[in-house]
Structures are given as structure tokens and as C-alpha cells.
Amino acid sequence: MALPDIQRFTELFHESPIESSLVSIAPLLLALGQLGNSYVNDVSPAIAVGFTVAMVVFAVVATGHHAAAHRLRTLESTRTQ
């Protein structure tokens, strides 16, 4: 089951690389940056971890939505042909 998911994910990146990067990679990089920022500036780890969890959840949900929209576009394009 993991292999088809990876194939779908790579297909998603091939079809729309910018949008895929914005919804899946950018939030994770932002979360890592915030963790590093909180460590450097002695901010409470609870705040940084909370933000990181929120960004990871956002990335998962947004990537799922993006994949569903891509599948819908693919189905609609094959239906009209």
C-alpha cells in the first residue's frame, strides 16, 4: 500500500510542482525554522512545539486536499475524452 501512495505523491509533484511544494514542503520548513528560532531566542518550547504540530497537521490536510483535487481533475479529464 505504501508504494502506490509514493507513486501518487510523485505524480502530484510532476503535475503541479509549485502548488505541491507550497502545501506540503513549505509548512514543514516553516515549522523547522520556528523550532530553530525558538531555540536560539530562548522561547518556550511549548509554543514552538504547538506551532510545529499545527503546521504538520496543516501540511497533511492541505496535501490530502490537493491530491483529491488532482484526482478529481484527472477523472474529469478522462471522462470528457
N, C-alpha and C positions, 0 to 999 in steps of 0.2 A: 504494500500500500504506500510505502514511503517513496518509491520510485516514480509512480505517476504524479504524486504531489510535486516532486522536484521538477519533473518534466513540465508540468503546468506552470510552475513558478518561472522556469527559464523561458518558456514560451511567452509568458506575460511580459518579461523583461525584453524579449526580442520584439514584441509587437509595439509596446509603448514604454521605452526605457526611461524617459524623463518622469512621467507620471508614476511609474512603478518605483523609481528611486525616491521620489518625494513622499510617497505614502509608506514605504517600508524601510528604507535605509536612513533617510534624514531624521526621523524621530529617534531612532536608536543612537545615531551620532550625537544628537542634541542631548539625549539622556546621559551618555557617557561624558560629554563635555560638562554637563551640570554636576555630575559626580566629582569630576576633577576640580571644577571651580569651587565646590563646597569644601573639598579637602584643602585646597590652597588657602581659602579665605576663612577657614575655621567656622563654617556654617554648620548648624546642627545636622547630623547625618539623617535624622528622621525626615527632615524636609527634602533633602536630596533623594533619599530612597523613595519617598512618596511620589516625587516628581518622576523619577525613573520608572516606577511601576505604572504610573499613569501614561507615560509615553510608550512603554512597551505594549500596554493594552490598546492604546490608540493605534499603534503600528499594526497590531494583529487584526483589529477590527477593520481598519482602513484598507489593508491589503486584501482581506476577505471580500470586502465590498467591491474593490477594484477588480478582483478576479471574477466575481459574479457578474459585474457589468461587462467584462470582456467576454465571458462565456455567452451572455445574452446577445451581444453584438455578433459573435460568431454564429450562433444559432439563427439569428435573424438574417444574416447574410447568406447562409446556406439555404434558408427557406425560400428566399426570393429568387434564387437562381434556378 
